[in-house]
């Protein structure tokens, strides 16, 4: 009778140990999930801060003036607009390079 009670107690203890080990394993895995979520949260907070600062900068008069000048080709009163075509810029670059010696052209090409 004592052997049967001892065997039953051992079996119950084995089940309890098995459940305990499984619970510990689950907690260990969830710890990794929590740390990954925390790092993702930190990244999103930094991104949010960057976007807020970009939004604040986009509302400044300097940004608005820069965008108006660069993208809309607007000018202030009293200023004159000068448009330079891409062809004339490239021809000026080629003319400047034609006067250079060959060794300097090669040097500029590689360095």
Rosetta blueprint (number, residue, H / E / L):
1 X L
2 X H
3 X H
4 X H
5 X H
6 X H
7 X H
8 X H
9 X H
10 X H
11 X H
12 X H
13 X H
14 X H
15 X H
16 X H
17 X H
18 X H
19 X H
20 X H
21 X H
22 X H
23 X H
24 X H
25 X H
26 X H
27 X H
28 X H
29 X H
30 X H
31 X H
32 X H
33 X H
34 X H
35 X H
36 X H
37 X H
38 X H
39 X H
40 X H
41 X H
42 X H
43 X H
44 X H
45 X H
46 X H
47 X H
48 X H
49 X H
50 X H
51 X H
52 X H
53 X H
54 X H
55 X H
56 X H
57 X H
58 X H
59 X L
60 X L
61 X H
62 X H
63 X H
64 X H
65 X H
66 X H
67 X H
68 X H
69 X H
70 X H
71 X L
72 X L
73 X L
74 X L
75 X L
76 X L
77 X L
78 X L
79 X L
80 X L
81 X L
82 X L
83 X L
84 X L
85 X L
86 X H
87 X H
88 X H
89 X H
90 X H
91 X H
92 X H
93 X H
94 X H
95 X H
96 X H
97 X H
98 X H
99 X L
100 X L
101 X L
102 X H
103 X H
104 X H
105 X H
106 X H
107 X H
108 X H
109 X H
110 X H
111 X L
